[in-house]
Amino acid sequence: MRHTPQSMLAFLEKITAHMPLPMSEQLIQEFGRDHFLILISCLLSLRARDVVTIKVCRALFKQVRTPQDLIGLDLQKLEKILFPLGFYRKKALVLQQVSRDLIKKFKGRVPSSEEELLSLPGVGRKTAQLVRGHAFGIPAICVDIHVHRLSNRLGWVCTKTPEQTERALEKLFPRDRWIMVNHVLVVYGQNVCTSRSPLCSQCPLSVYCPRVGVTKKR
């Protein structure tokens, strides 16, 4: 196998095919490709563990499916649902403000453009790109901690910030592979190429990987 980033991505796609899906994709399987729920789940996942976020999302989505539903939910009740998450009070306020803005600015619909998404409270580039890719199928590379770490660790890019990583990966891969870049690197980062002590002994790519920044491995 030629160890180019493109061939490594294709190989990783096969390897990760039977691994657990990322939280966002699990929720899509359960609740459908609902633009609003995808946006809300992304906002809740910020600075929170996936295993906690997915439980909170399931509880919330039993009662809330639209911006109108979320605004109509008593703030204390919303805070109680979000309590397992960190910063639950702040997140409750953000969710209600986002819902108000969606109704006021976009007739209750989640916009698909990067500029409009970034105008919403609490929405940064990572969230905007994930929503564009997962909700609308628009080619976008969402650079979270896994994508940033693995793309540097594998030697695909040499970048310091997520924004630099996003631009570098966009130049490296064709547009029709952008969404897959995020999926593959998140899944592999969660299951094999972990942050601390990656499972290099179990990684089929170990012979090609320069292990940039790796100080401890298993």
C-alpha positions as CSV (number, residue, x, y, z in Angstrom):
1,M,0.0,0.0,0.0
2,R,1.3,3.4,-0.9
3,H,1.5,5.5,2.2
4,T,0.1,8.7,0.9
5,P,-2.5,10.6,2.9
6,Q,-5.1,9.6,0.3
7,S,-4.3,5.9,0.4
8,M,-4.1,6.0,4.2
9,L,-7.5,7.6,4.4
10,A,-9.0,4.9,2.2
11,F,-7.4,2.2,4.3
12,L,-8.7,3.8,7.5
13,E,-12.1,3.9,6.0
14,K,-12.1,0.1,5.7
15,I,-10.6,-0.4,9.2
16,T,-13.2,1.9,10.9
17,A,-16.2,0.5,9.1
18,H,-17.2,-1.8,11.9
19,M,-16.1,0.4,14.8
20,P,-18.7,2.3,17.0
21,L,-20.1,5.4,15.3
22,P,-19.3,8.9,16.7
23,M,-22.0,10.3,19.0
24,S,-23.4,12.7,16.3
25,E,-23.9,9.8,13.8
26,Q,-25.5,7.6,16.5
27,L,-28.0,10.4,17.2
28,I,-28.7,10.7,13.4
29,Q,-29.5,7.0,13.3
30,E,-31.9,7.4,16.2
31,F,-33.6,10.7,15.5
32,G,-33.0,11.1,11.7
33,R,-31.2,13.9,9.9
34,D,-33.0,16.6,11.7
35,H,-31.1,19.9,11.2
36,F,-32.2,21.4,14.5
37,L,-31.4,18.4,16.6
38,I,-28.0,18.0,15.0
39,L,-27.2,21.6,15.8
40,I,-28.4,21.2,19.4
41,S,-26.4,18.0,19.9
42,C,-23.3,19.8,18.6
43,L,-23.7,22.7,21.1
44,L,-24.3,20.3,24.0
45,S,-21.2,18.3,23.1
46,L,-18.8,21.2,23.6
47,R,-16.5,20.6,26.5
48,A,-18.4,17.5,27.4
49,R,-17.8,13.7,27.1
50,D,-19.7,11.9,24.4
51,V,-21.0,9.2,26.7
52,V,-22.7,11.9,28.9
53,T,-23.8,14.1,26.0
54,I,-25.6,11.3,24.1
55,K,-27.7,10.5,27.3
56,V,-28.6,14.1,27.8
57,C,-29.5,14.5,24.1
58,R,-31.8,11.4,24.3
59,A,-33.6,12.8,27.3
60,L,-33.9,16.3,25.8
61,F,-35.1,15.1,22.4
62,K,-38.0,13.2,24.0
63,Q,-39.5,16.6,24.9
64,V,-37.9,19.0,22.3
65,R,-37.9,18.7,18.5
66,T,-38.2,22.3,17.3
67,P,-37.0,25.8,18.3
68,Q,-40.5,26.5,19.5
69,D,-40.5,23.5,21.8
70,L,-37.2,24.5,23.3
71,I,-38.3,28.1,24.0
72,G,-41.5,26.7,25.5
73,L,-39.6,24.5,27.9
74,D,-39.3,26.0,31.4
75,L,-35.6,27.1,32.0
76,Q,-35.3,25.3,35.3
77,K,-36.6,22.1,33.7
78,L,-34.2,22.5,30.8
79,E,-31.3,23.0,33.3
80,K,-32.3,19.9,35.1
81,I,-32.1,17.8,31.9
82,L,-28.7,19.3,31.1
83,F,-27.4,19.0,34.6
84,P,-25.1,16.0,33.9
85,L,-23.1,18.2,31.5
86,G,-20.6,20.8,32.5
87,F,-21.7,24.5,32.2
88,Y,-25.3,23.3,32.1
89,R,-26.8,26.7,33.1
90,K,-24.8,28.5,30.4
91,K,-25.7,25.8,27.8
92,A,-29.4,26.1,28.7
93,L,-29.3,29.8,28.1
94,V,-27.4,29.4,24.8
95,L,-29.9,26.8,23.5
96,Q,-32.8,29.1,24.2
97,Q,-31.1,32.1,22.6
98,V,-30.2,30.0,19.6
99,S,-33.8,28.9,19.3
100,R,-35.0,32.5,19.5
101,D,-32.5,33.6,16.8
102,L,-33.6,30.7,14.5
103,I,-37.2,31.8,14.7
104,K,-36.4,35.5,14.4
105,K,-33.8,35.4,11.7
106,F,-34.4,32.2,9.8
107,K,-38.1,31.4,10.2
108,G,-37.3,28.6,12.6
109,R,-35.0,26.8,10.2
110,V,-31.3,26.0,10.7
111,P,-29.3,27.9,8.0
112,S,-26.8,26.0,5.8
113,S,-24.3,28.7,5.1
114,E,-21.2,29.1,7.2
115,E,-21.7,32.8,7.7
116,E,-25.2,32.4,9.0
117,L,-24.4,29.5,11.3
118,L,-21.5,31.4,12.8
119,S,-23.9,34.3,13.6
120,L,-25.7,32.0,16.1
121,P,-24.7,32.2,19.8
122,G,-22.2,29.6,20.8
123,V,-21.5,28.4,17.2
124,G,-17.9,28.3,16.2
125,R,-16.2,26.9,13.2
126,K,-16.2,23.3,14.4
127,T,-19.9,23.3,15.1
128,A,-20.7,25.1,11.9
129,Q,-18.7,22.7,9.8
130,L,-20.2,19.6,11.5
131,V,-23.7,20.9,11.0
132,R,-23.0,21.7,7.3
133,G,-21.6,18.2,6.7
134,H,-23.9,16.0,8.8
135,A,-27.2,18.0,8.4
136,F,-26.9,19.2,4.9
137,G,-24.3,17.0,3.2
138,I,-22.3,20.0,2.2
139,P,-18.5,19.2,1.8
140,A,-16.9,20.5,5.0
141,I,-14.1,19.3,7.3
142,C,-14.9,19.6,10.9
143,V,-11.7,19.8,12.9
144,D,-12.2,18.6,16.4
145,I,-9.5,17.4,18.8
146,H,-9.2,14.0,17.1
147,V,-8.9,15.4,13.5
148,H,-6.3,17.9,14.6
149,R,-4.3,15.4,16.6
150,L,-4.3,12.5,14.2
151,S,-3.7,14.5,11.0
152,N,-0.6,15.9,12.6
153,R,0.4,12.6,14.2
154,L,0.2,10.8,10.9
155,G,2.3,13.5,9.2
156,W,-0.5,14.6,6.9
157,V,-0.2,18.2,8.0
158,C,2.1,20.3,10.3
159,T,-0.2,22.8,11.9
160,K,-0.7,24.5,15.3
161,T,-4.4,25.4,15.3
162,P,-7.6,23.7,14.1
163,E,-8.2,26.5,11.6
164,Q,-4.8,25.8,10.0
165,T,-5.5,22.1,10.0
166,E,-8.9,22.7,8.3
167,R,-7.3,24.7,5.5
168,A,-4.4,22.2,5.1
169,L,-6.7,19.2,4.8
170,E,-8.9,21.0,2.3
171,K,-5.9,21.3,0.0
172,L,-4.9,17.7,0.6
173,F,-8.1,15.9,-0.1
174,P,-10.8,16.4,-2.8
175,R,-14.1,18.0,-1.7
176,D,-16.0,14.7,-2.0
177,R,-13.8,13.2,0.8
178,W,-14.0,16.1,3.3
179,I,-16.8,14.7,5.4
180,M,-15.2,11.3,5.4
181,V,-11.9,12.8,6.8
182,N,-13.8,13.9,9.9
183,H,-15.6,10.6,10.3
184,V,-12.6,8.3,9.9
185,L,-10.2,10.3,12.1
186,V,-12.8,10.7,14.9
187,V,-13.6,7.0,14.9
188,Y,-10.0,6.0,14.8
189,G,-9.0,8.6,17.4
190,Q,-11.7,7.3,19.8
191,N,-10.9,3.6,19.4
192,V,-7.2,3.1,18.4
193,C,-5.1,6.3,18.0
194,T,-6.1,7.7,21.4
195,S,-4.7,10.9,22.9
196,R,-2.6,9.3,25.6
197,S,-0.8,6.1,24.9
198,P,-2.2,5.2,21.5
199,L,-2.5,1.5,20.6
200,C,0.4,1.5,18.1
201,S,0.9,-2.2,18.5
202,Q,-2.6,-2.8,17.1
203,C,-2.5,-0.2,14.4
204,P,-2.1,-1.5,10.8
205,L,-0.6,1.9,9.8
206,S,2.1,1.8,12.4
207,V,4.8,1.0,9.9
208,Y,4.0,4.1,7.9
209,C,3.1,6.5,10.8
210,P,5.8,9.0,11.9
211,R,4.1,9.2,15.3
212,V,4.6,13.0,15.5
213,G,4.3,14.1,19.1
214,V,3.8,10.6,20.5
215,T,5.8,10.1,23.7
216,K,4.1,7.0,25.0
217,K,2.4,4.2,23.2
218,R,1.0,0.7,23.8
